[in-house]
Amino acid sequence: MSDDLNDDWREAGDAVFTALLARVGESAPQPRLEPTRRVLDLLGDPQTSYPIIHITGTNGKTSTSRIAESILRAYGLRTGLMTSPHLVRLNERIVIDGEPISDEMLAANWADVTPYLQMVDAELIAAGDEPLTFFEALTVLAFACFADAPVDVAVIEVGMGGEWDSTNVADGQVAVFTPIALDHMNRLGSTPAEIARTKAGIIKPAAAIVSARQTSDVQSELQRAADLTESRFSAEGDAFELLDSKIAVGGQLISVRGLAGTYSDLFLPMYGTHQAQNAAVAIAAVESFLGAGTQMLVGDLLAEGLATANSAGRLQLVGIEPTVLADAAHNPHGAAALVDAVGSYFDFDEIAVVLGVLTDKDAAGIVTTLAPMATRFHVTQSHSERAIAVDELADLVAELTGDENTFRHGDIAEALEAARDWASEVPRRAVVVTGSITLIGEAIAVAESHDWMAK
C-alpha cells in the first residue's frame, strides 16, 4: 500500500475519533441501556453473533482482559478485545486477533453504523433525551467490528460500573470481577458493597462467574447476584488461587491452582504480584469459557498465551538510561499495587514521580500512597479537560509531602525532561510516571518520539 493511501486511512481513522469526541464524553455516561440496544437492534444485533467474556472491577480490568484474550488466541481462536480508555489512539480499544483495528476497517465500520446512530439520535432528541454518548456509540462500533471480522469470541471490558454500562446490552457467558474498591463514587455508590451491586449487573442467567479475592461485603453482593441468576460462582481463594510468584528476567514465574488443575512455573512478562493475581483470574475465566471449569487448559497453549500477553501502560518500561516506568494507577488501590511492585521487582535508590491526576479521583489518597516510594514529585497535568490544574495538585502534594520536594511543570514533556535530568545525575535513580491514564498515554508518546528505549 502506498504511503499516500496509508495517510488517507490514518486520516479516516482519526476522523472516527473526532466524530466520537463531538458526543457527550466518557466522564458523563448516561445510566441507560435502551439507546445502545436500539441501535444494535437496527444493525441486526451483531453482539449476539459471538460468545462474550464480560469483565468488570475497579482495578486490573484491562490487564485481566488482555491476558484472557492472549490465552484464547493461543488456542487458535479469532479474538475480539474491547478495552478503555486508549493510551495513544482510539484503535487500541478495538483489538482483533491481537492487533489494534486497522484505520481502514475502523473507518469502514464507522461508515456502516453512522446512519443508525443518527437515526437513534433523532429519536432520542425528539423524546427530549440526550443523543448517544461517546461510549454508547463506541460500544455499537466495537460490537459491529467484531461481527464484521468475524471473531470466535470477544473479551469485553466494562466502561464504568456494570448494570447500566452500555456494554451490558450483550450477554456474557462468563462474568469476571477483578478487585472492587472505591472509585467513581458519584456514579456507582459510596461503599464497596454498593459499587459491587452495580457491577454485579453484568451477571446474566446461568452464567459462569469468576471473581478475584474480594472483601467480605463485596463477596456477599456477588454471591447474592449469583444465587438470583442461578449462576456458578468461582471465587479466588476457594475455587482457584495464585500459588506462587517468583521474580524473573523481564517479568515473573507464576504457579496457579486453576478451576480444573494446577499450572506451574509459567512465565508472565509483567511486573507485580497484582499482575500475577490478574493472570490467575484470567486463567479461571478461560477455563470457565472453554470447558465449563472442568477441563485443564493445554499446558503449552497456556504458556504461550501468558508469555505473549502484554499490558501497555501497566508498569511499562518506556525509557532506559535513566529508567522511566509508566503506570496507569489512578486510585489509591492501584497506587498501592504500583508501590509494592516497584519495591519488589526493582532496586532503585531514589525515584522521581511524575504525577498528573484527574478531578474525579482521590488525589490525596494517591499522593499519600505514593509518598513512601517518591524522593520527589514532578507535578504536571495531561491535556484532558478533567485534569487537576498543576498548581492545585502541586499545592496538595506540597502539603502532604513537603514543598522542597515538589516541582511544578506546565506540561508532561517539561516534567519528564526535568525528572530524567535529575535521574541521570546519579546511578540507581529512576522516573515513574503515574496518576492518570491520559497522562500515561502522553508520556508514552513523548518517550517514543525521543526514542528513550535506544541505548
C-alpha positions in Angstrom: 0.0 0.0 0.0 1.4 3.4 -0.9 2.3 6.0 1.8 -0.4 8.3 0.4 -3.0 5.6 0.9 -1.7 4.8 4.3 -2.0 8.5 5.2 -5.6 8.6 3.8 -6.6 5.7 6.0 -4.8 7.3 9.0 -6.9 10.5 8.5 -10.0 8.4 8.1 -9.3 6.6 11.4 -8.6 9.8 13.2 -11.9 11.2 11.8 -13.8 8.5 13.6 -12.3 9.7 16.9 -13.1 13.3 16.0 -16.7 12.3 15.3 -16.9 10.4 18.7 -15.5 13.4 20.5 -18.4 15.5 19.3 -20.6 13.5 21.5 -21.1 13.7 25.3 -17.8 12.5 26.8 -16.9 9.4 28.9 -16.8 11.4 32.1 -20.6 11.8 31.9 -22.0 8.4 30.9 -25.8 8.0 30.7 -27.1 5.3 33.1 -29.2 3.6 30.4 -29.1 0.7 28.0 -32.1 1.2 25.7 -30.4 3.6 23.2 -27.5 1.3 22.6 -29.8 -1.7 22.4 -32.0 0.2 19.9 -29.0 0.9 17.5 -27.8 -2.7 17.7 -31.3 -4.0 17.0 -31.4 -1.9 13.8 -28.0 -3.4 12.9 -29.2 -6.9 13.4 -27.8 -7.5 16.9 -24.2 -8.1 16.0 -23.3 -8.7 19.6 -25.2 -12.0 19.5 -23.1 -13.5 16.8 -20.2 -14.5 19.1 -19.8 -15.6 22.7 -18.6 -13.0 25.2 -16.4 -12.9 28.3 -17.5 -9.7 30.2 -15.1 -8.2 32.7 -15.6 -5.5 35.3 -14.0 -4.4 38.6 -12.1 -1.4 39.9 -8.5 -2.2 39.2 -6.9 -4.8 36.9 -9.8 -5.0 34.3 -7.6 -4.1 31.3 -4.7 -6.4 32.2 -7.0 -9.3 33.0 -8.9 -8.7 29.7 -5.6 -8.7 27.7 -4.3 -11.8 29.4 -7.5 -13.8 28.8 -7.6 -12.7 25.2 -4.0 -13.8 24.7 -4.7 -17.2 26.1 -7.8 -17.6 23.9 -5.7 -16.5 20.8 -3.1 -19.1 21.7 -5.8 -21.7 21.3 -6.3 -20.6 17.7 -9.5 -18.7 18.3 -10.0 -15.4 16.4 -10.5 -12.9 19.2 -12.1 -9.6 19.7 -11.0 -7.4 22.6 -12.6 -4.1 23.8 -10.8 -2.1 26.5 -10.9 1.5 27.5 -9.6 4.1 27.6 -6.9 4.2 25.0 -3.4 5.4 25.6 -2.4 7.0 22.2 -5.0 6.1 19.5 -8.7 5.0 19.5 -7.7 1.9 17.5 -6.2 0.4 20.7 -9.7 0.0 22.2 -10.9 -2.4 19.4 -8.4 -5.2 19.0 -8.9 -8.1 16.5 -6.7 -11.2 16.7 -4.2 -9.4 18.9 -3.8 -6.3 16.8 -5.5 -2.8 17.1 -8.1 -2.5 14.4 -6.8 -1.0 11.2 -7.7 2.5 10.2 -9.4 1.1 7.1 -11.6 -1.3 8.9 -12.4 1.2 11.6 -13.5 3.8 9.1 -15.5 1.3 7.0 -17.4 0.1 10.1 -18.0 3.6 11.3 -19.5 4.5 7.9 -21.8 1.4 8.2 -23.1 2.3 11.7 -23.3 6.1 11.4 -26.8 6.2 9.7 -28.2 4.1 12.5 -26.6 6.2 15.2 -28.1 9.3 13.6 -31.5 7.6 13.4 -31.5 6.9 17.1 -30.0 10.3 18.0 -33.0 11.8 16.2 -35.4 9.6 18.2 -33.8 10.5 21.5 -33.8 14.2 20.8 -37.5 14.1 19.7 -38.3 12.4 23.0 -36.4 15.1 24.9 -33.4 12.8 25.8 -29.7 13.2 25.2 -28.3 11.7 22.0 -26.0 8.8 22.1 -22.8 9.4 24.1 -19.2 8.8 23.1 -19.1 5.4 24.9 -22.5 4.3 23.7 -21.5 5.0 20.1 -18.1 3.3 20.6 -19.8 0.2 22.1 -22.0 -0.1 19.0 -19.0 0.3 16.8 -16.9 -2.3 18.6 -19.7 -4.9 18.5 -20.2 -4.2 14.8 -16.4 -4.5 14.1 -16.2 -7.9 15.9 -19.2 -9.2 13.9 -17.6 -8.0 10.7 -14.2 -9.6 11.4 -15.7 -12.1 12.3 -14.4 -13.2 15.7 -14.9 -16.5 17.5 -15.1 -14.9 21.0 -15.0 -11.3 22.3 -13.5 -10.2 25.6 -15.4 -7.0 26.6 -14.2 -4.7 29.4 -16.9 -2.6 31.1 -16.5 1.1 30.7 -17.9 2.1 34.1 -19.9 0.1 36.6 -21.8 -2.7 35.1 -25.6 -2.7 35.4 -26.2 0.3 33.2 -22.9 0.3 31.3 -23.6 0.3 27.5 -21.6 -2.9 27.1 -24.2 -4.7 29.2 -26.6 -4.9 26.2 -24.5 -8.1 25.5 -24.9 -11.3 27.4 -21.6 -12.6 28.7 -21.4 -16.4 29.1 -18.6 -15.6 31.6 -18.8 -12.7 34.0 -15.5 -11.7 35.5 -14.8 -9.5 38.6 -11.4 -8.0 39.3 -10.8 -6.4 42.7 -13.6 -4.0 43.6 -12.8 -0.9 45.7 -13.9 2.8 45.9 -13.9 4.6 42.6 -16.4 6.8 40.6 -18.3 7.1 43.9 -20.5 9.9 42.5 -21.8 7.4 39.9 -21.6 3.9 41.4 -22.2 4.2 45.1 -20.4 5.4 48.3 -19.4 2.0 49.6 -17.7 -1.0 48.1 -20.9 -3.1 48.6 -23.0 -0.5 46.7 -20.4 -0.4 43.9 -20.3 -4.2 43.8 -24.1 -4.3 43.5 -23.9 -2.0 40.4 -21.1 -4.1 38.9 -22.9 -7.3 39.5 -25.5 -6.2 36.9 -23.3 -7.9 34.2 -24.2 -11.3 35.6 -26.8 -13.0 33.2 -28.9 -16.0 34.0 -27.0 -19.3 34.3 -23.6 -17.6 33.6 -20.2 -18.6 34.9 -18.9 -16.1 37.4 -15.2 -15.7 38.2 -14.1 -13.3 40.9 -10.8 -12.1 42.2 -10.4 -12.1 46.0 -12.8 -9.5 47.5 -13.7 -8.0 50.8 -16.5 -9.9 52.6 -19.1 -7.2 51.9 -18.3 -7.3 48.2 -18.2 -11.1 48.1 -21.7 -11.2 49.7 -23.1 -8.9 47.0 -21.6 -11.0 44.2 -22.8 -14.2 45.8 -26.3 -12.8 46.2 -26.3 -11.9 42.5 -25.1 -15.4 41.6 -27.9 -17.0 43.6 -30.5 -14.8 42.0 -29.3 -15.7 38.5 -28.6 -19.3 39.2 -25.1 -18.8 38.1 -21.9 -20.8 39.0 -19.7 -18.7 41.3 -15.9 -19.3 41.4 -14.1 -17.2 43.9 -10.3 -16.7 44.2 -9.0 -18.4 47.4 -11.8 -21.1 47.2 -12.1 -22.3 43.6 -8.7 -21.1 42.4 -5.7 -19.1 43.6 -2.3 -17.8 42.9 0.1 -20.3 44.5 3.5 -18.6 43.8 5.2 -15.7 42.1 8.9 -15.5 41.6 10.9 -12.7 40.0 12.3 -13.5 36.6 14.1 -11.5 33.9 11.5 -9.4 32.2 8.7 -10.4 34.5 7.8 -13.3 36.8 7.3 -17.1 37.0 3.8 -17.9 38.4 2.1 -21.0 39.6 -1.7 -21.1 39.7 -4.3 -23.5 41.1 -7.0 -23.2 38.5 -10.5 -24.4 38.5 -9.5 -27.7 36.8 -5.9 -28.2 37.7 -2.6 -26.7 38.7 -0.3 -24.9 36.3 3.3 -24.4 37.5 6.2 -22.0 36.6 4.5 -20.1 33.8 6.3 -17.0 32.5 4.3 -13.8 32.7 6.1 -10.8 31.1 4.6 -8.3 33.6 5.8 -7.0 36.9 3.9 -7.1 40.2 2.1 -9.6 42.3 -1.2 -7.9 41.3 -0.5 -8.9 37.7 0.1 -12.5 38.8 -3.3 -12.3 40.5 -4.8 -10.9 37.4 -3.4 -13.8 35.4 -4.9 -16.3 37.9 -8.3 -14.7 37.4 -7.8 -14.7 33.6 -6.9 -18.4 33.7 -10.0 -19.3 35.6 -12.1 -17.2 33.2 -10.7 -19.1 30.2 -11.2 -22.4 32.0 -14.8 -21.4 32.6 -15.3 -20.5 28.9 -13.5 -23.4 27.2 -14.5 -26.3 29.4 -17.0 -25.1 32.0 -14.3 -25.1 34.6 -13.9 -28.9 34.4 -11.0 -29.4 31.9 -7.4 -28.3 32.4 -6.0 -25.9 29.9 -3.4 -27.3 27.5 -0.1 -26.6 29.1 1.9 -25.3 26.1 -1.0 -23.2 24.8 -1.5 -21.6 28.2 2.3 -21.0 28.4 2.2 -19.3 25.0 -0.8 -17.2 25.9 0.8 -15.9 29.1 4.2 -15.4 27.6 2.8 -13.3 24.7 0.4 -11.2 26.8 1.2 -7.6 27.3 -0.4 -4.7 29.2 0.7 -1.4 27.8 0.8 1.4 30.4 0.9 -1.0 33.3 4.4 -0.7 34.8 5.7 -0.3 31.3 9.3 0.4 30.7 9.3 3.4 28.3 12.9 4.6 28.8 16.4 3.4 29.7 19.4 5.4 30.9 17.7 6.6 33.0 14.9 4.1 33.6 11.4 5.5 33.0 8.4 3.4 34.0 4.8 4.4 33.1 1.9 3.0 35.2 -1.8 3.9 34.9 -2.6 3.7 38.6 -5.3 6.3 39.1 -6.7 5.5 42.6 -5.1 4.6 45.9 -5.7 0.8 45.3 -3.8 1.0 42.1 -1.1 3.2 43.6 -0.5 0.7 46.4 0.0 -2.1 43.8 2.5 0.1 41.9 4.5 0.9 45.1 4.6 -2.8 46.0 5.6 -3.9 42.5 8.4 -1.3 42.2 9.8 -2.3 45.6 9.7 -6.0 44.8 10.9 -6.0 41.2 13.3 -3.2 41.0 16.3 -1.9 43.1 16.3 1.8 42.8 17.8 4.1 45.5 15.7 7.2 44.6 12.6 7.8 42.4 11.1 10.9 40.8 7.4 10.5 40.4 5.9 12.5 37.5 2.3 12.9 38.6 -1.0 14.1 37.0 -4.4 13.3 38.3 -8.0 13.8 37.1 -10.5 15.8 39.1 -12.9 12.9 39.9 -10.1 10.9 41.5 -8.8 10.7 45.1 -5.7 12.8 44.6 -4.8 12.9 48.3 -5.1 9.2 48.6 -2.9 8.6 45.6 -0.2 11.0 46.8 -0.2 9.6 50.3 0.1 6.1 48.9 3.0 7.0 46.5 4.9 9.2 49.1 6.9 6.4 50.7 8.3 5.5 47.2 8.9 9.0 46.0 12.1 11.0 46.6 10.4 13.9 44.8 7.3 14.8 42.8 7.3 16.5 39.4 3.7 17.6 39.2 2.0 18.3 35.8 -1.3 17.7 34.0 -2.4 16.0 30.9 -4.4 17.7 28.2 -7.6 16.1 29.5 -10.3 18.7 30.3 -10.7 16.8 33.6 -7.1 17.2 34.7 -6.5 18.8 38.0 -4.6 22.1 37.4 -0.9 21.9 38.1 -0.8 24.5 40.9 -3.8 22.9 42.6 -2.3 19.4 42.5 1.2 20.7 43.4 -0.2 22.6 46.4 -1.8 19.3 47.6 1.5 17.4 47.1 3.5 20.0 48.9 1.1 20.0 51.8 1.3 16.2 52.1 5.0 15.6 51.3 6.9 18.9 51.6 7.4 21.9 49.4 11.1 21.3 48.9 10.4 18.0 47.0 7.6 19.3 44.9 8.2 20.7 41.4 5.7 22.2 39.0 5.6 21.9 35.3 3.2 23.2 32.7 3.2 20.1 30.5 4.2 16.5 30.5 7.2 16.9 28.3 8.7 19.6 30.6 8.1 17.4 33.6 9.7 14.4 32.1 12.7 16.3 30.9 13.3 17.7 34.5 12.8 14.3 36.1 15.1 12.5 33.6 17.8 15.1 34.1 17.7 14.6 37.9 17.7 10.8 37.5 20.7 10.9 35.1 22.8 12.6 37.7 23.3 9.6 40.0 23.2 5.8 39.4 20.2 3.8 40.6 17.8 6.7 40.2 14.5 6.2 38.2 11.4 8.0 37.0 7.9 6.7 37.5 5.0 8.4 35.6 1.6 7.8 37.1 -1.7 9.2 38.3 -4.0 9.0 35.2 -4.3 7.0 32.1 -4.4 10.2 29.9 -1.1 11.3 31.4 0.5 7.8 30.7 -0.7 8.0 27.1 1.0 11.3 26.6 4.2 10.1 28.4 4.4 7.1 26.1 4.1 9.3 23.1 6.9 11.6 24.3 9.1 8.6 25.1 8.6 7.1 21.6 9.2 10.3 19.8 12.5 10.7 21.6 13.5 7.0 21.3 14.2 6.6 25.0 14.4 2.8 24.7 17.5 3.1 22.5 20.8 2.9 24.3 
